[in-house]
Amino acid sequence: MRVADGTRPLAVFDIDGVLADVSHRLHFLDVHRWEKFFAAAHADPLLDEGAERLRAAQDACDVVYLTGRPERNRRLTESWLAECGLPTGPLFMRPDDDHRPARHVKREVLRGLARQREIAMILDDDPAVVRTLEADGWPVELATWLPHSSTLQDAQENQGRT
């Protein structure tokens, strides 16, 4: 996916744990029920802090989403964003058959985005993603308004599923 040419920099937002409160569906990860975990995403409450940060970023930046959700959940994700009154894209998702840790997937996508536009900020809730992107020199911030789950961390890092 290509980001429309523009002069404004990009603000890159993760979804789960930044905008979407996934805590009600984490129990599916304990038993590796991935499809149920993602299917329940339509009921995620919006995290006010993340939504406020996104709306503030829109003043100076074009917003894009970079999520570890698999591509097969695109329609559900876009519908959820629309229902929450948020822009529905551009939305960069993990290919369905890509099970690398989220930090590797996101690093690759960001490198591609940076060839097109300046990246002004990145907001993610995964400490491993944030550490990796910080080490690369990206302007990344750890979202802390939803306590990070070790279950979600395992899914992102060791199972490459979200």
C-alpha positions, 0 to 999 in steps of 0.5 A, a space after each residue: 500500500 502506498 501513502 498518498 503523496 503529501 507534504 505533511 509528515 506521518 503520524 503512525 499509530 498502532 491499534 491494539 493497546 493504543 486505540 483499542 482496549 483488547 483486554 476483554 479478548 486476551 483470554 483467547 490468546 491463553 489457549 491460542 484461539 487466534 480467530 476468536 481473538 480477532 473476531 472479538 475485536 469488533 467489541 473493543 472499547 475505544 481507548 480515549 487517550 489514544 483517540 485524543 492523541 490521534 486527533 491531536 496528531 491530525 493537526 500537523 500530520 497525516 495519520 496512518 495505522 501500523 498494526 500486527 493484525 493479519 490482513 484477513 481482519 482488514 474489513 473488521 478493523 476498518 469498520 471498527 475505526 469508522 464506528 469509533 469516528 476515526 479515519 479508516 486508513 491508510 491501514 498497514 497490516 501483517 500479511 496473513 502468512 507472516 508470523 515474524 515478531 511484530 518488531 520486525 514486521 513494523 520495522 520493515 513497513 516503517 522503512 518503506 513508509 520513510 522512503 515516501 514521507 517523513 515520519 514525525 511520530 510513532 505510537 505503539 504499546 509493545 515494549 519490544 517494538 518500541 525498543 527496536 524502533 528507538 534503537 533504529 532512531 525512529 521517533 517512537 513513544 510507548 503507549 502506557 494507558 492500557 497496561 501491557 499484557 504478558 499474554 499479548 507480548 508472547 503473541 506478538 514476539 514469540 508467536 508472531 500472530 498479532 
